[in-house]
């Protein structure tokens, strides 16, 4: 039935005129209810604008923010989540065409669908059964519910992990906690060798990317890995479970990929270049990011019989999970037979791109993106972000249709294949790398827009103050300003009586979403936006419209607020007289990164970082002087446009200067000196230096410290030169 259904959708794609789906969908629009009018905080500012232009910009932003509608976002969401749409599926390809046609109807320009032919995998057969000490056949399926018809959709897959190796094995099972290297060290201390065995690990909190668990098991010689959702992480130990609460029920399965994209993201066969149809491809055996281990995800219901029958030593207290059993390390009593037959082949992925061309500076780009593909329905991940994106494009298109264009070009992208290896965004970024390095101002990513009410953005430090500034202009559904609601969230999270503005934005950016190519490879300033809350159905069938409407964002008000914030941020960057980068903020965070590294408990070698700290102090002084000079320039009635253009070109170069073209040692694709991610996807600052110190490679660490010093000095000279270039304008304003 699944293949027949896919064939029917493919026929629809061929036979239906290109605009029909989106046109029909648009014609069914309900009466739009505008989002709540923005709350206005006292003493609003617009950094980077002259006084006159600031007033005009704030009025424009109010016009824009009045357009996105919660009811429209809900309508988009219902359509997007109507069917499962993993990357490569006929439904996901149909959604690409739908979005392209919708953007055209909304007034977007240069709408195009890019095709990238990429390696991908899907299941033909996945099975698991315990053969000793008792018989048990795992369901590898989720329970259906009458009140949630999505759970009965015949096109929902069973349990599988993208890029699992194919194979069949029968072997003993070992419980390895979260599957990190230190967990295997503990097993060895208990006399347990996992070579040739099957390891059972849990999705852990804090999060550890399943691909790192797979790589670690592969390096340890395990025959296969089972990854299950323990109720201590995302189930009943956290609160009420679906359908009575937001946490995962006993049968929920966290699908996902185990791609080693922390080494090289994107298409495994075209590492570092775009996977266009005629691209050169390496043999799959040479692909660094393709796993060589069998892997299957489990619900805790399917994992419980294995854990309950384990022999061996009692697991330590930190390894005990939320199930009402004694967790043991196993190693001999429990034997399972598992099979994974995967179709791993090259398939097309489609990236949708649209633009609103800049009226004055069309060759300066503000790039916005959200991925479209989901493991099942993607109620939160990513369809909440896609629904917000479609309301954002409607609002910006409406302004453009009224004759209101941004000064700079806004580029909007709907990514494909994110769930498999950040694929579509990486291929597009590699495809247009040279242009992006010349023209890219910033990249603003929304993966999931709302799983709750807590605003939790991440950003390079130079844009963090801008996010705080914008939050003062928008109202939260709670009735407060977004700024006030955000401060309260951070205060509670940090368990502090009060927090400063500098503590609001997270400056530590890991991986796991589509910003990766822009920040780590292209060198574009990047921002990640989302509203978070209790969310225990990640990548499962229950991550759907029902869950979102009942738990994640009833009323879809945070979807609309995301559209507002995302769009206001894009407009603020697109229209600025002087790009609102605060490099003094960057210097402050950079100093924190170095000081934290100095205190790091994992370092096996020490390096004198005082010279680096001295360079950072010089960079901070130059940034503060430039800020002051720029502010004086903006106080003029009409600053010289050519001088401002030269200044902005220099400001864009600062983020590029953090790139080191040879890349960080061992992971050459990652070129940013300040940002990368650990193999777990966790944030990793000063990656080349940090990894060298943690590995005890003193000579490499000293070299990385020197490279950092040179980059900071280069940017200090750049800021001093930029200040000197506009000093004459500032002098005239005194």
C-alpha positions as CSV (number, residue, x, y, z in Angstrom):
1,X,0.0,0.0,0.0
2,X,2.8,2.4,0.8
3,X,4.4,1.9,-2.6
4,X,1.0,2.4,-4.3
5,X,0.4,5.6,-2.3
6,X,3.8,6.9,-3.3
7,X,3.1,6.1,-7.0
8,X,-0.2,7.9,-6.8
9,X,1.4,11.0,-5.4
10,X,4.1,10.9,-8.1
11,X,1.4,10.7,-10.7
12,X,-0.3,13.8,-9.1
13,X,3.0,15.7,-9.3
14,X,3.3,14.9,-13.0
15,X,-0.3,15.6,-14.0
16,X,-1.3,18.5,-11.8
17,X,-0.3,21.9,-13.3
18,X,2.5,23.5,-11.3
19,X,0.5,26.1,-9.6
20,X,-2.6,24.1,-8.9
21,X,-1.8,22.7,-5.4
22,X,-0.7,26.1,-4.0
23,X,-3.4,28.0,-5.8
24,X,-6.2,25.7,-4.5
25,X,-4.7,25.8,-1.1
26,X,-4.4,29.6,-1.1
27,X,-8.0,29.9,-2.2
28,X,-9.2,28.0,0.9
29,X,-7.7,30.7,3.2
30,X,-9.8,31.4,6.2
31,X,-10.5,34.9,7.5
32,X,-7.2,36.1,8.9
33,X,-7.0,37.2,12.4
34,X,-4.0,39.6,12.8
35,X,-1.4,38.7,15.5
36,X,-1.4,40.7,18.7
37,X,-0.3,44.3,18.1
38,X,3.4,44.7,19.2
39,X,4.0,45.9,22.7
40,X,6.2,48.9,22.8
41,X,8.9,49.2,25.5
42,X,10.0,52.7,26.5
43,X,13.0,54.2,24.8
44,X,13.0,52.0,21.7
45,X,16.2,52.1,19.6
46,X,17.2,50.9,16.2
47,X,21.0,50.3,16.3
48,X,22.6,51.1,13.0
49,X,20.1,53.7,11.9
50,X,20.1,57.5,11.7
51,X,17.4,59.0,13.9
52,X,15.2,59.7,10.9
53,X,15.6,56.3,9.4
54,X,15.1,54.6,12.8
55,X,11.7,56.1,13.1
56,X,10.8,55.0,9.6
57,X,12.1,51.5,10.3
58,X,10.2,51.1,13.5
59,X,7.0,52.1,11.8
60,X,7.6,49.7,9.0
61,X,8.3,46.9,11.5
62,X,4.9,47.6,13.2
63,X,3.2,47.4,9.8
64,X,4.9,44.1,9.1
65,X,4.3,42.6,12.6
66,X,0.5,43.2,12.2
67,X,0.3,40.8,9.2
68,X,1.3,37.4,10.5
69,X,-1.8,35.5,11.7
70,X,-2.0,32.6,14.2
71,X,-5.0,31.2,12.4
72,X,-3.1,31.2,9.1
73,X,-0.1,29.6,10.7
74,X,-2.4,26.8,12.0
75,X,-3.9,26.3,8.5
76,X,-0.4,26.0,7.0
77,X,0.6,23.6,9.8
78,X,-2.4,21.3,9.2
79,X,-1.6,21.1,5.5
80,X,2.1,20.5,6.0
81,X,1.5,17.7,8.6
82,X,-1.2,15.9,6.7
83,X,1.1,13.1,5.5
84,X,4.6,11.8,6.5
85,X,7.2,13.6,4.4
86,X,10.7,12.4,4.9
87,X,13.4,13.6,2.6
88,X,13.3,11.9,-0.8
89,X,9.6,11.0,-0.4
90,X,7.0,11.9,-3.0
91,X,5.1,13.9,-0.4
92,X,8.1,16.0,0.5
93,X,8.8,16.7,-3.1
94,X,5.2,17.7,-3.6
95,X,5.6,20.1,-0.6
96,X,8.6,21.6,-2.4
97,X,6.5,22.4,-5.4
98,X,3.7,23.7,-3.2
99,X,6.0,26.1,-1.3
100,X,7.5,27.4,-4.6
101,X,4.1,28.1,-6.1
102,X,2.9,29.7,-2.8
103,X,5.9,32.0,-2.7
104,X,5.2,33.1,-6.3
105,X,1.5,33.8,-5.4
106,X,2.7,35.8,-2.4
107,X,4.9,38.0,-4.6
108,X,8.3,36.6,-4.1
109,X,10.8,36.8,-7.0
110,X,13.3,34.5,-8.7
111,X,11.6,31.5,-7.2
112,X,13.6,28.4,-8.2
113,X,13.9,24.7,-7.1
114,X,17.4,23.4,-7.0
115,X,18.0,19.7,-7.4
116,X,20.8,17.9,-5.6
117,X,21.4,14.2,-6.1
118,X,22.5,12.8,-2.7
119,X,23.1,9.5,-1.0
120,X,20.2,8.6,1.3
121,X,18.7,5.5,2.9
122,X,15.3,4.1,3.7
123,X,14.2,0.8,5.2
124,X,13.1,-2.2,3.3
125,X,12.9,-4.4,6.4
126,X,13.8,-3.9,10.0
127,X,13.2,-6.6,12.6
128,X,14.3,-7.5,16.2
129,X,13.5,-10.4,18.4
130,X,14.9,-11.7,21.7
131,X,15.8,-15.4,21.4
132,X,17.2,-16.0,24.9
133,X,16.5,-16.3,27.8
134,X,12.9,-15.8,26.7
135,X,11.3,-15.1,23.4
136,X,10.1,-11.6,22.6
137,X,9.4,-10.0,19.2
138,X,9.7,-6.2,19.2
139,X,6.8,-4.4,17.7
140,X,9.0,-1.5,16.3
141,X,5.7,0.3,15.8
142,X,3.8,3.0,17.7
143,X,0.3,2.6,19.2
144,X,-2.7,4.0,17.3
145,X,-5.4,6.2,18.9
146,X,-8.9,6.8,17.7
147,X,-8.8,10.5,18.6
148,X,-5.6,11.1,16.8
149,X,-6.1,9.9,13.2
150,X,-2.5,10.6,12.2
151,X,-1.4,7.7,14.3
152,X,-3.5,5.4,12.0
153,X,-1.9,6.7,8.8
154,X,-0.9,3.7,6.8
155,X,2.2,5.5,5.4
156,X,3.9,5.9,8.8
157,X,7.1,3.9,8.9
158,X,8.2,1.6,11.6
159,X,11.4,2.1,13.6
160,X,14.6,2.8,11.5
161,X,17.7,4.9,11.6
162,X,18.9,6.6,8.4
163,X,22.3,5.3,7.2
164,X,22.2,2.2,9.3
165,X,24.3,-0.5,7.6
166,X,22.4,-3.4,6.3
167,X,22.9,-6.8,7.8
168,X,21.6,-9.6,10.1
169,X,23.2,-10.6,13.3
170,X,22.4,-12.7,16.4
171,X,24.5,-11.9,19.5
172,X,24.4,-11.1,23.2
173,X,23.3,-7.7,24.4
174,X,25.3,-5.3,26.6
175,X,23.8,-2.3,28.3
176,X,26.1,0.7,27.7
177,X,24.2,3.6,29.2
178,X,24.4,6.6,26.8
179,X,27.1,5.0,24.6
180,X,29.8,7.5,25.2
181,X,33.5,6.5,25.3
182,X,33.7,6.7,29.1
183,X,30.8,4.3,29.3
184,X,32.8,1.6,27.5
185,X,35.7,2.3,29.8
186,X,33.4,1.4,32.8
187,X,32.3,-1.8,31.0
188,X,35.9,-2.8,30.5
189,X,36.6,-2.3,34.2
190,X,33.7,-4.7,34.8
191,X,35.3,-7.3,32.5
192,X,32.8,-6.8,29.7
193,X,34.0,-6.7,26.1
194,X,31.4,-5.5,23.5
195,X,33.3,-6.7,20.5
196,X,30.9,-8.7,18.3
197,X,28.0,-8.0,20.6
198,X,25.0,-5.8,20.4
199,X,25.0,-2.7,22.6
200,X,21.8,-1.2,24.0
201,X,22.1,2.5,24.8
202,X,19.7,5.2,25.6
203,X,18.9,8.6,24.2
204,X,20.6,10.7,26.9
205,X,20.0,14.0,28.7
206,X,22.0,16.1,28.1
207,X,21.6,15.3,24.5
208,X,24.2,13.2,22.8
209,X,23.8,12.8,19.0
210,X,22.9,9.2,18.0
211,X,25.5,9.3,15.3
212,X,28.2,9.7,17.9
213,X,26.8,6.8,19.8
214,X,27.0,4.7,16.6
215,X,30.5,5.8,15.7
216,X,31.7,5.0,19.3
217,X,30.0,1.5,19.2
218,X,31.6,1.0,15.7
219,X,35.0,1.9,17.0
220,X,34.5,-0.5,20.0
221,X,33.9,-3.4,17.6
222,X,30.2,-3.9,18.4
223,X,28.1,-5.8,15.8
224,X,25.1,-3.5,16.2
225,X,23.6,-0.8,18.3
226,X,20.1,-0.4,19.7
227,X,19.1,3.1,20.8
228,X,16.0,3.5,23.0
229,X,14.0,6.2,24.6
230,X,14.1,5.9,28.4
231,X,11.3,7.4,30.4
232,X,13.8,9.2,32.6
233,X,14.8,11.4,29.6
234,X,11.5,12.1,27.7
235,X,8.8,10.0,29.3
236,X,6.7,9.6,32.4
237,X,9.5,10.5,34.8
238,X,9.4,14.0,33.3
239,X,5.6,14.5,33.5
240,X,2.3,13.4,32.0
241,X,2.7,11.5,28.7
242,X,0.7,11.8,25.4
243,X,-2.3,11.9,25.1
244,X,-2.6,13.5,28.6
245,X,0.6,15.5,28.5
246,X,3.5,16.5,26.2
247,X,6.0,13.7,27.2
248,X,6.5,10.4,25.2
249,X,4.3,7.4,25.8
250,X,5.7,3.8,26.1
251,X,5.6,3.1,22.4
252,X,7.1,6.3,21.0
253,X,10.1,5.8,18.8
254,X,12.8,8.5,18.1
255,X,13.7,7.9,14.5
256,X,16.7,9.8,13.1
257,X,19.9,9.4,11.2
258,X,23.3,8.2,12.4
259,X,25.3,10.1,9.8
260,X,28.8,11.1,10.9
261,X,28.1,14.7,9.8
262,X,30.2,16.0,12.6
263,X,33.1,15.0,10.4
264,X,31.7,16.2,7.0
265,X,28.0,17.2,6.7
266,X,26.0,17.1,3.5
267,X,26.0,14.5,0.8
268,X,28.5,11.8,1.8
269,X,29.6,11.3,-1.8
270,X,30.4,14.9,-2.5
271,X,32.3,16.1,0.6
272,X,33.1,19.8,0.2
273,X,31.4,20.4,-3.2
274,X,27.8,20.6,-4.4
275,X,26.0,17.4,-5.4
276,X,24.7,18.7,-8.7
277,X,23.5,15.9,-11.0
278,X,26.7,15.9,-13.0
279,X,29.0,16.2,-9.9
280,X,32.0,14.0,-9.3
281,X,31.2,11.4,-6.6
282,X,33.5,9.3,-4.4
283,X,32.9,5.6,-3.8
284,X,30.7,5.0,-0.8
285,X,33.4,3.0,0.8
286,X,35.5,6.2,1.0
287,X,32.8,8.4,2.5
288,X,33.8,9.4,6.0
289,X,30.3,10.2,7.1
290,X,28.7,6.8,6.2
291,X,28.4,4.4,9.2
292,X,29.4,0.8,9.0
293,X,27.3,-0.5,11.9
294,X,23.7,-1.8,12.1
295,X,21.5,0.5,14.1
296,X,17.8,0.4,15.2
297,X,15.8,2.8,17.5
298,X,13.5,1.3,20.1
299,X,10.6,2.5,22.2
300,X,11.1,1.9,25.9
301,X,8.3,-0.7,25.7
302,X,10.5,-2.8,23.3
303,X,13.6,-2.2,25.3
304,X,12.2,-3.1,28.7
305,X,12.1,-6.9,28.1
306,X,15.8,-6.8,27.2
307,X,16.8,-4.7,30.2
308,X,14.6,-6.8,32.6
309,X,16.4,-10.1,31.6
310,X,19.9,-8.7,31.7
311,X,22.6,-10.6,33.7
312,X,26.0,-9.3,34.8
313,X,26.9,-6.6,37.4
314,X,24.4,-4.1,38.6
315,X,24.7,-0.9,36.6
316,X,26.0,2.1,38.6
317,X,23.4,4.6,40.0
318,X,24.0,7.1,37.3
319,X,23.1,4.4,34.7
320,X,19.8,3.5,36.3
321,X,16.9,4.8,34.2
322,X,13.3,5.4,34.7
323,X,11.9,1.9,34.3
324,X,10.9,0.0,37.4
325,X,13.7,-2.5,37.1
326,X,17.3,-3.0,38.2
327,X,19.5,-2.0,35.2
328,X,22.3,-4.5,34.7
329,X,25.3,-4.5,32.4
330,X,24.4,-7.8,30.7
331,X,26.8,-9.5,28.3
332,X,25.6,-13.1,28.0
333,X,22.1,-14.0,29.1
334,X,20.1,-11.8,26.7
335,X,20.6,-12.7,23.0
336,X,18.7,-11.0,20.2
337,X,18.4,-11.5,16.5
338,X,18.1,-8.3,14.5
339,X,17.9,-7.5,10.8
340,X,18.2,-4.2,8.9
341,X,17.8,-4.2,5.2
342,X,18.3,-0.7,4.0
343,X,18.0,0.8,0.5
344,X,21.0,3.2,0.4
345,X,21.1,4.9,-2.9
346,X,21.3,8.3,-4.7
347,X,18.1,10.2,-4.8
348,X,17.2,13.8,-5.6
349,X,16.7,16.4,-2.8
350,X,15.0,19.7,-3.6
351,X,15.9,23.1,-2.2
352,X,13.3,25.9,-2.8
353,X,14.8,29.4,-3.1
354,X,13.0,32.7,-3.4
355,X,14.0,36.4,-3.1
356,X,12.8,39.9,-2.6
357,X,15.4,41.9,-4.4
358,X,16.9,44.8,-2.6
359,X,15.9,48.3,-3.8
360,X,19.4,49.8,-3.2
361,X,21.8,47.0,-2.3
362,X,20.7,43.9,-4.2
363,X,24.1,42.3,-3.9
364,X,24.0,42.2,-0.1
365,X,22.0,39.2,1.1
366,X,20.1,38.4,4.3
367,X,19.5,34.6,4.1
368,X,16.7,32.9,5.9
369,X,16.0,29.2,6.1
370,X,13.9,26.3,7.5
371,X,14.1,22.6,6.5
372,X,11.0,21.0,5.2
373,X,11.7,17.2,5.6
374,X,10.4,15.4,8.6
375,X,10.9,11.8,9.9
376,X,7.1,11.5,10.1
377,X,4.6,14.4,10.3
378,X,7.1,16.8,11.9
379,X,4.5,18.7,14.1
380,X,7.3,20.5,15.9
381,X,10.4,19.5,13.9
382,X,10.2,21.1,11.3
383,X,6.6,21.9,10.3
384,X,6.2,24.4,13.1
385,X,9.1,26.3,11.6
386,X,7.7,25.8,8.0
387,X,4.3,27.2,9.1
388,X,6.0,30.3,10.6
389,X,8.1,30.6,7.5
390,X,5.0,30.6,5.2
391,X,3.4,33.4,7.3
392,X,6.6,35.3,7.2
393,X,6.8,35.1,3.4
394,X,3.2,36.1,3.1
395,X,3.9,39.2,5.2
396,X,7.0,40.3,3.4
397,X,5.4,39.6,0.1
398,X,2.4,41.8,1.1
399,X,4.8,44.7,1.9
400,X,6.6,44.2,-1.4
401,X,3.3,44.2,-3.3
402,X,2.5,47.5,-1.6
403,X,5.7,48.8,-3.1
404,X,7.8,48.5,0.1
405,X,11.1,46.8,-0.7
406,X,14.0,46.2,1.7
407,X,17.3,48.0,0.9
408,X,19.2,44.7,0.8
409,X,18.0,41.4,-0.8
410,X,16.2,38.9,1.4
411,X,16.8,35.3,0.3
412,X,14.4,32.7,1.6
413,X,15.2,28.9,1.4
414,X,13.2,25.7,2.2
415,X,15.9,23.1,2.8
416,X,15.6,19.4,2.1
417,X,17.4,16.5,3.7
418,X,18.3,18.2,6.9
419,X,17.4,15.2,8.9
420,X,19.8,12.9,7.1
421,X,22.9,15.1,7.3
422,X,22.1,18.8,7.0
423,X,22.1,17.9,3.4
424,X,20.1,20.5,1.4
425,X,21.5,23.5,3.1
426,X,25.1,22.1,2.9
427,X,24.8,21.4,-0.8
428,X,23.3,24.9,-1.5
429,X,25.9,26.6,0.7
430,X,28.7,24.7,-1.1
431,X,27.0,25.5,-4.5
432,X,27.0,29.2,-3.8
433,X,29.9,29.5,-1.4
434,X,31.8,32.1,-3.4
435,X,28.8,34.4,-3.8
436,X,27.8,33.9,-0.1
437,X,31.3,34.9,1.0
438,X,31.0,38.1,-1.1
439,X,27.4,39.0,-0.5
440,X,26.1,37.2,2.7
441,X,25.3,39.6,5.5
442,X,23.8,37.0,7.9
443,X,21.9,33.7,8.1
444,X,18.8,33.4,10.3
445,X,17.8,29.8,10.9
446,X,14.5,28.5,12.3
447,X,14.3,24.7,12.6
448,X,11.4,24.2,14.9
449,X,9.6,27.4,15.8
450,X,7.5,26.3,18.8
451,X,7.3,23.4,21.2
452,X,6.4,25.8,24.1
453,X,6.6,29.4,25.2
454,X,10.2,29.8,26.2
455,X,12.3,32.0,23.8
456,X,15.8,30.4,23.5
457,X,17.8,32.0,20.7
458,X,21.4,31.4,19.9
459,X,23.6,33.8,18.0
460,X,27.1,34.9,17.2
461,X,27.9,37.5,19.9
462,X,28.0,40.4,17.4
463,X,24.2,40.1,16.8
464,X,23.1,39.2,20.3
465,X,22.4,42.8,21.4
466,X,20.2,43.2,18.3
467,X,18.0,40.3,19.3
468,X,17.5,41.8,22.7
469,X,16.7,45.2,21.1
470,X,14.1,43.7,18.8
471,X,12.5,41.7,21.6
472,X,11.4,45.0,23.2
473,X,9.2,45.8,20.2
474,X,7.1,42.7,20.2
475,X,4.5,41.4,22.5
476,X,4.4,37.9,24.0
477,X,1.1,36.0,24.1
478,X,1.3,36.2,27.9
479,X,0.6,39.9,27.6
480,X,4.1,41.0,28.5
481,X,6.6,42.3,26.0
482,X,8.7,39.5,24.5
483,X,11.7,41.0,26.3
484,X,10.0,40.8,29.7
485,X,8.8,37.2,29.1
486,X,12.3,36.2,27.8
487,X,14.1,37.6,30.8
488,X,11.7,35.7,33.2
489,X,12.4,32.5,31.3
490,X,16.2,33.0,31.5
491,X,16.0,34.0,35.2
492,X,14.1,30.8,36.0
493,X,16.4,28.6,33.9
494,X,19.5,30.1,35.6
495,X,17.8,30.1,39.0
496,X,18.9,33.7,39.6
497,X,17.1,36.6,41.2
498,X,17.9,38.8,38.2
499,X,19.6,38.5,34.8
500,X,21.3,41.0,32.6
501,X,20.7,41.6,28.9
502,X,24.1,40.1,28.2
503,X,22.9,36.7,29.7
504,X,19.8,36.4,27.4
505,X,21.2,35.2,24.1
506,X,23.2,32.0,24.1
507,X,26.5,32.6,22.3
508,X,27.5,29.0,22.2
509,X,26.4,27.4,19.0
510,X,26.6,23.7,18.3
511,X,25.5,21.8,15.2
512,X,22.5,19.7,14.3
513,X,20.7,22.2,12.0
514,X,21.0,24.2,8.8
515,X,23.1,27.0,10.1
516,X,26.2,24.7,10.1
517,X,27.3,25.4,6.5
518,X,26.8,29.1,6.8
519,X,28.7,29.6,10.1
520,X,31.3,26.9,10.0
521,X,32.1,26.7,6.3
522,X,31.1,29.9,4.7
523,X,31.8,32.3,7.6
524,X,28.4,34.1,7.8
525,X,27.1,35.6,11.0
526,X,24.3,33.3,12.1
527,X,21.3,33.3,14.4
528,X,19.1,30.4,15.5
529,X,15.6,31.1,16.8
530,X,13.1,28.9,18.6
531,X,10.5,28.8,21.4
532,X,10.9,25.7,23.5
533,X,8.8,23.8,26.1
534,X,8.2,20.2,27.4
535,X,8.6,18.0,24.3
536,X,8.9,14.3,24.6
537,X,7.7,13.1,21.2
538,X,10.7,14.1,19.1
539,X,10.8,12.3,15.7
540,X,7.9,10.1,16.6
541,X,4.4,9.6,15.1
542,X,3.0,11.7,18.0
543,X,5.0,14.8,16.8
544,X,2.0,15.9,14.8
545,X,-0.8,18.4,14.5
546,X,-2.8,17.0,17.4
547,X,0.2,17.3,19.8
548,X,1.0,20.8,18.7
549,X,-2.6,22.0,18.9
550,X,-3.0,20.5,22.4
551,X,0.4,20.9,24.0
552,X,3.0,22.7,22.0
553,X,1.3,25.9,21.0
554,X,-2.5,25.8,21.4
555,X,-3.8,28.7,19.3
556,X,-0.6,28.9,17.3
557,X,0.3,32.3,18.8
558,X,4.0,31.5,19.2
559,X,4.0,30.4,15.6
560,X,2.9,33.9,14.7
561,X,5.3,35.5,17.1
562,X,8.1,33.6,15.5
563,X,7.0,34.9,12.1
564,X,7.1,38.4,13.5
565,X,10.5,38.2,15.2
566,X,12.1,36.4,12.3
567,X,10.8,39.0,9.8
568,X,11.6,42.0,12.0
569,X,15.2,40.8,12.4
570,X,15.5,40.3,8.6
571,X,14.2,43.8,8.0
572,X,16.4,45.4,10.6
573,X,19.4,43.9,9.0
574,X,18.2,44.5,5.4
575,X,17.5,48.2,6.0
576,X,20.3,49.3,8.3
577,X,22.4,52.3,7.4
578,X,25.4,50.7,9.3
579,X,25.1,47.0,9.8
580,X,24.2,46.5,13.5
581,X,27.2,44.3,14.5
582,X,28.5,44.8,18.0
583,X,32.0,43.4,17.9
584,X,32.7,44.6,21.5
585,X,30.0,42.0,22.5
586,X,32.0,39.4,20.3
587,X,35.2,40.3,22.2
588,X,33.5,39.8,25.6
589,X,32.3,36.3,24.6
590,X,35.6,35.4,23.1
591,X,37.3,36.3,26.3
592,X,34.8,34.1,28.2
593,X,35.6,31.2,25.8
594,X,39.4,31.5,26.5
595,X,38.9,31.8,30.2
596,X,36.6,28.7,30.3
597,X,39.2,26.8,28.3
598,X,41.8,27.8,30.9
599,X,39.6,26.3,33.6
600,X,38.7,23.2,31.5
601,X,39.0,20.0,33.4
602,X,39.4,17.9,30.3
603,X,42.6,19.5,29.1
604,X,45.6,17.1,29.1
605,X,48.1,19.8,28.2
606,X,48.4,23.5,29.0
607,X,49.2,26.4,26.7
608,X,50.0,30.0,27.6
609,X,46.9,31.9,26.5
610,X,47.9,35.3,28.0
611,X,49.0,36.5,24.6
612,X,45.6,35.6,23.1
613,X,43.8,37.4,25.9
614,X,45.9,40.5,25.3
615,X,45.0,40.4,21.6
616,X,41.3,40.1,22.5
617,X,41.6,43.1,24.8
618,X,42.9,45.1,21.8
619,X,40.1,43.8,19.6
620,X,37.6,44.9,22.2
621,X,39.1,48.4,22.5
622,X,39.0,48.8,18.7
623,X,35.4,47.6,18.6
624,X,34.3,50.1,21.3
625,X,36.0,52.9,19.5
626,X,34.3,51.9,16.2
627,X,30.9,51.7,18.0
628,X,31.3,55.2,19.3
629,X,32.5,56.6,16.0
630,X,29.6,54.9,14.1
631,X,27.1,56.4,16.6
632,X,28.4,59.9,15.9
633,X,28.2,59.3,12.2
634,X,24.6,58.2,12.5
635,X,23.7,61.3,14.4
636,X,24.3,63.3,11.2
637,X,21.2,64.2,9.2
638,X,22.5,62.5,6.1
639,X,25.8,60.6,6.3
640,X,27.8,60.0,3.1
641,X,26.3,56.9,1.4
642,X,29.6,55.8,-0.2
643,X,31.5,56.0,3.1
644,X,28.8,53.9,4.8
645,X,29.0,51.3,2.0
646,X,32.7,51.0,2.4
647,X,32.3,50.6,6.2
648,X,29.6,47.9,5.8
649,X,31.9,46.0,3.4
650,X,34.6,46.0,6.1
651,X,32.1,44.9,8.8
652,X,31.1,41.9,6.7
653,X,34.7,40.8,6.6
654,X,35.0,40.3,10.3
655,X,33.2,37.0,10.4
656,X,35.0,35.8,7.3
657,X,38.3,36.5,9.0
658,X,37.5,33.9,11.7
659,X,37.8,31.3,8.9
660,X,41.0,29.2,8.6
661,X,40.9,27.7,5.1
662,X,42.9,24.5,6.1
663,X,40.1,23.8,8.6
664,X,40.4,22.5,12.1
665,X,42.8,19.5,12.6
666,X,41.1,16.3,11.6
667,X,37.9,17.9,10.4
668,X,39.0,20.2,7.5
669,X,35.5,21.0,6.3
670,X,34.9,23.0,9.5
671,X,36.8,26.2,9.0
672,X,35.6,28.6,11.7
673,X,38.3,29.2,14.4
674,X,35.8,30.1,17.1
675,X,32.9,27.7,16.4
676,X,32.4,24.1,15.6
677,X,30.5,21.3,17.4
678,X,31.6,18.2,19.3
679,X,30.8,14.8,17.9
680,X,27.8,14.8,20.2
681,X,26.5,18.0,18.5
682,X,27.2,20.0,21.7
683,X,28.7,23.4,21.3
684,X,32.5,23.6,20.9
685,X,34.3,27.0,21.1
686,X,37.8,27.5,19.9
687,X,37.6,24.0,18.4
688,X,41.1,23.5,17.0
689,X,42.7,24.7,20.2
690,X,40.3,22.9,22.5
691,X,40.5,19.6,20.8
692,X,44.3,19.7,20.7
693,X,44.5,20.6,24.5
694,X,42.0,17.8,25.4
695,X,44.0,15.3,23.3
696,X,47.3,16.4,24.9
697,X,48.8,17.5,21.6
698,X,50.9,20.4,22.9
699,X,52.5,21.4,19.7
700,X,49.2,21.4,17.8
701,X,47.6,23.4,20.6
702,X,50.4,26.0,20.5
703,X,50.0,26.3,16.7
704,X,46.2,26.7,17.1
705,X,46.7,29.4,19.7
706,X,49.0,31.3,17.3
707,X,46.5,31.0,14.5
708,X,43.8,32.4,16.8
709,X,46.1,35.3,17.9
710,X,46.7,36.2,14.2
711,X,43.0,36.1,13.4
712,X,42.2,38.4,16.3
713,X,45.0,40.8,15.4
714,X,43.7,40.8,11.7
715,X,40.2,41.8,12.9
716,X,41.6,44.4,15.3
717,X,43.5,46.0,12.4
718,X,40.3,45.8,10.2
719,X,38.2,47.6,12.9
720,X,40.8,50.3,13.4
721,X,41.0,50.8,9.6
722,X,37.2,51.0,9.4
723,X,37.1,53.6,12.2
724,X,39.8,55.6,10.5
725,X,37.8,55.5,7.2
726,X,34.7,57.1,8.7
727,X,36.4,59.3,11.3
728,X,36.1,62.3,9.0
729,X,32.3,61.9,8.9
730,X,32.2,61.6,12.7
731,X,34.3,64.7,13.0
732,X,31.9,66.7,10.9
733,X,29.1,65.7,13.2
734,X,30.7,67.2,16.3
